[in-house]
């Protein structure tokens, strides 16, 4: 089988490594991939948003199955374009990817179908938003409507910060057209949980829960990032909470999308807050989360490609989806300065055993592998207990080296404290 994965980060590297385990795979391409993936797949220099280039390549190589992993191509309709030329795909169509593509759409959907979420107001006029903020409860959360590289959410601790956020998003247009509309949302408190779920629109199978570490610095300090590490499972996510989420959030979301004529097939990501009033949705993503994928997929014992094919056919109920009872920890190694300014081009040295090192930002220079992004790579280890997994991950981190490397030293500590 000839397989094509669209995307180029750590999430895609984790997907590629898992797909490679299927013996039927004869050729595996990743578009564009990165320099750290060349041992696992053939990297093709076609951008993830180049829908025309992606479809032309799929046609030329007679691709048997495609996986569209990042949000941008999904929201732009990559799956629709590939299906139109007869290539079966894993990932939602454009009309279902709107669940992540528009915060306004997703909030209105939750309101309409009584799916628990934070209270909110929507604005398309900055003056009206500023006026509303004069008396709104503080802290509050300001969200750009569209995609913004995971950076379109601002938690405002003061009224001034809230007003600045509105100006930055709606008037200065730092996220472009994504800021034409905004959502001003109630600030929720409680432990956060990420749950990825396989769904074909008829069946919903949640994966192992995980805990992300978004802030750049130890102790959850510093700027928000795309994620500095993850652990799985999340100890706050008990069996009772999982059952409640299935009943009140997961299945109702699947049904709501069906009711709207937007059947969702692929990986649906639920960003949840476990509040005093029960679990509530903070956000939906229309794809595997990153770096959550880097701890969830190593715990998957079933064949990923087979599950993805079942989803594309609408037969997920027939698929075997089994996860191990072990724990996983992923530590992200970044370039010093990330998510602000950072330098690249430093040589990366990896240990001989690198089956669970997922490269996100690197480029090849002959035989050398050089840093090429803010988040450079993720180091994941699996063990019988979370404590052991964390210990092993940091031991492996010490075997990876590149100049200006930076990583958090406390990934998983909050989860360990919750286990006690």
N, C-alpha and C positions, 0 to 999 in steps of 0.2 A: 504493500500500500504506500502511496505517495501522500505524505501529510504536510500541511503548511500551517505554521503558527504566525499570526500577525502580532507584532509588538517587539519591544527590545530591552525590557528591564528584568529585574530579579524575579518578578512574578512569571514572566514568560520563560525564564531559564528553568524555574521549578516545574512548569507545565511540560516543557520540552524533555526534561530528564524523566518525568513520569511517563510520558507518551512513549519514550524510547524503550521502556520495559516491555512493550507489546511486541512479540516476535513477528507479527505480520507486517510491521513497519519496515519498508525497504529504503525509502528516501524520506528525509525529514528536513524541511526548509523553515527558516525563521526570517521574517521580514520586519524591520531590518536586522534584528538581533544586535549583538555587540561583540567586541573582541574576545570576551570571556566565554562565549558560547560555541566557539568554533570546533571544539572537540566533541560536542554533542549534536550539532546540526550544521547544515550549510547556511551561512548567513548571506542574505541577498539584499543589496543596497537599495531597497524600495521602502520609502517612509510609510509608517502605519496609517497616515491620513491620505495617502495617494491611492484612492479607490480604483482609479483607472489602471494604474500600474499593477496593483494587486490582482485585479481580475485578469489583466492581460497575461501576467505571469502564471496564474492558475490554469489558464487556457493552454498556454504554451507547454507547460509541464504535465498537463493532464492530471491535475491534483485530484485525489480521491476523496479527501476530507480536509476541511479547513477549520481552524480554531481562531476566532477573533477575540483577542484578550483585552485590549485597552478600551477605555470609555470613548475617546474621540471617534475612532472608526466605527464603533457600534452606533453612536448617535448620528453619525454622518450616513449610515445605511450600508456599511460594508457587507453585512450578511445578506441583505436584499440583493445587492449587485452580484455577489457570488452565487446565490441561489438562482438568480436569473440566467446564469450561464451553465446551470446544472451541477454546481459544486455543493454537496451537502455541508452544512456548517454547524459548529457549536457557537451559540451566542444569540442574543435576541435581535429581532428585526428592529428597524428604525422606529416604528410606531410604538414598540414596547420599551426601547432604550430611553425613551423620554422620561421614564421613571427616575433616571439619574440626570438626564439632559436638562430637565427643568424642575427646580425646587418648588416653583409655584404649582406646577402640575401635580407633583407628588403630595404636597401639603393639602391641596384641594381634594385629591383622591382619598386621602386618609380621613378628611373631614366628612366627605360624602358617604364613605362606607364604615364610619365609626371605628377606625383603627387608631388605637391610643398613640397620641403624639403631643408635643408641646403646643400650647395655644399660640396663635400667630396672626399677623396682619400682612397683607401684600400691598406694595406701593410701586407705581410707575412714575410718580412725580416726586422729585427730591424734596420740594417744599412741604408737601403733605407729610412725607416721612419725618422731616425735621420737626414739624408741628406736633405730630403724634408723640415724638420722643420727649417733648417737654414734660409730659406727665406719665410716660410709660414706666413700669417697674424696672429697676436697675439691680443687678446686672441684667443685660439683655444680649441676644444673639442676632447679629445681622448677617444675612446670607445673600450672596449674588445668585440670581436665578439660574444661570447656565453654568457650564463647566469652566473651572478656573484653576486647573492643575492641582486640585485639592486645597487651594489656598483661598477660596472664596467665602470662607466663614470667619467672622470676627466676633470674638466674645468681648463685649464692652463692659468694663467694670464700673465706669462712670458715665454720666450723661454726656460729658464732653467727648469721651472716646466713641460713644454711640453716634454722635453727630458727625465726628470726623470720619467714621466708617461709612456713613451715608454719602458724604462728600467724595471720599476716595473712590467708592464703587460707582456712584451714579453720576457725579459731575466730572471727576478726573478720569473716569473710565479706565482704571488700572486693569480691569479684566475685559475691556472692550465691550461688545454687545451683551456679554453675560450679565452686565450690570444695568441693563435697561430696566429690569424689574428687580425688586428685592423682597425678601421675606424678613420681617422683624419678629423674632420668636422669643417666647418665654424661656428663661434660663432654667434648665433642669439640673438637679443634683442627684448623685448616686454613682455606683460603679458602672463603668461602660463595658459592654460586651459586643464583640463582632461575631456574627453567625453567617456563614456562607451556606447557601442551600442549592442543591440541584433541583431543577423543576422543568417539566415539559408542558406545563399549563394544566395538567391533569393530576399529576403526582408531585408531591413536595418532599424531598429528603434532605433535612438539615445535616450539615457536616459537623465536625468537632468544633466547639466554641473556642474563641481565642481572645487574648487581651493585647491590644496595641499600646505602644508607648510613643505618643505623638510629639512630645516636647523634645527640644534639642539637647537639653542638659539634664544631668542627674537630679533626682527629686522632683521630676516633672516641672522643671524651670526652663526658662528660655523660650525661643520662638517655636511656633508650630511647624512641623516638618511633614514629609510624606510618610513618616514612621521610622523610628530608631530601633525597633525591635518588637518581637511578639513572643508570647507563650501560649501553649495550648495543652490541655483544655483550660478554660477560664474557671477558677474555683468558685466564683460568685454565681455561676450559671448552673444551678442545681437541677435535678430531674423535675422537681415541681415547677420551677420557673420555665424550664424547657417546654413542659406540657401546656402551661399558660400561654407561652409565646406561640406555640403551634395553633392553639385554639383561637386566640384573639388577634394575632398579628400575621403569622406566616400564611396559613390557609386563606384568611380573609383577603390578604393582598393578592394572592394568586387568583382568587375568584373575582376580586374587583377589576383586575386587569382583563379577565375574560369578559366580564360584563361590559367593559368599555370598548370591546373589540380590539384589544391590544394583547392578545395571548403572549405570555412571557415564557420563552424557552431558553435555558442556559443556566448561568450561575447568578442567583439573586443574593445580594449582600444586604444584610440587615445590620445597621449600626444601632445598637439599643442602649438605653439608659435604664438601669434598675432603680426606679424612684420609690419613694415611700408609698405612692399610689399604685405601684405595680410597674411592669416593664412598658416602656414607651419607645417609639421609633424616633431616633435623631435624624437618620438619613437612610436612603436606599442607594445602593450602587448596582449597576446593571452588569456587573462582571466580578471576577475574582478580585479580592482586595490585595493590596501590596503594602506591607510585607506579610499579611495574614496567610496568604497562599504558601509562603515558605515554611510555615509550621504545620499547616493543615494537610497538605499533600503528602509530606513524608509519613504521616500517620494513616494514610489511605492504603488499605491492604488489597482492595479490589483493583481491577484494571481501569485506569482513567479513560483511555480511548474508547473502550467498550461502553462505558457509562455515557460518554459524550455522544456516541453514535446512537444509543438508545434515545437520548433526549432529542436529537435531530429527527428521529423517526416518530417521536411521540409515544415511545414504549418504555419509559423510565420504570414503570411498575414491574417490568420483567428483568430489570438489571440487578445484579448483586452489588450492593454498596456497603462495604464493611470497613470499619476503622479499628485500629489497634487500641488497646487500653493503656498504651504508654503515654508519655508526655514529651513535648518538644519545646525547644527554646531557640529563637533566632536573634542574633545580635547583628545589627547593621553597622558596618564600618564605612564611615563617610570621610569626605575631604574636609579638613579643618576649615571652619568658616561657614559651612553649610548650615542653614538654608540661605545664608547671605552670600557674600563673595568668597570664592575659593579658587585655588590654583589646581591645574590638572597636568598630566604628562609625566607623572612619577611611575617608576617601574614597580610592578606588584610581584611579590614572591608568595607562592602558594605551597601548602604542604603536598606531599605525594598523594595522599588520600583526600580527594576533593569532591566526593560524590554528593555532599550536602552543602557545597559552597555555591551560592547562586549569585552570579555576577550581574550587576545592574548598570554600572557606568564604567566601561573600559574599552580601550581600542588596541589593536595589534600594530606593532612596529617590528616587522620581521618575526623573530622568535619571541620577542619581548611582549609582555602585556603591560599596558600603561593605564593609569587612572584617566577617566574621561567624563566624570560627572560628579554631582554632589554626593549622592548615595552610591558608593562604589560596589559594595557586595554585601551579601547576607551570609552569616555563618550559622547553620542550623545543626543541632544535635538532638538525638532522640534517646530516651532512657526510661527505665521503669518508673521513676519518680520525677517530679518537676525539679526538685533540688538537684538531682543527679544530672538532668538535662541541662540546667543552667551552668553547673560546674563544668560539664564537658564542653559546652559551647564556648565558654571563656578560655578553656585550655586550648581549643582550636584557634580562637582569635589570636592567641599569642604566637601561633605558628604562621600567621599571615603578616606580611609587612609591606608597607609603602610609606614614603615620606609624607608628612602632614596627615597621617591617619588619625581619625577621631571616632570614638564610640562611647556610648553610655556604659557606666560600670554597674548599673543597678537594674538591668532588665530582669523582670520576674520577681523582684523583691516584694512588690506589693501583692503579687499573687501568692507568694510563700506565706506572707503575713496573714492572708485571708484563709489559708489552709489550716492554720493553727487552731 
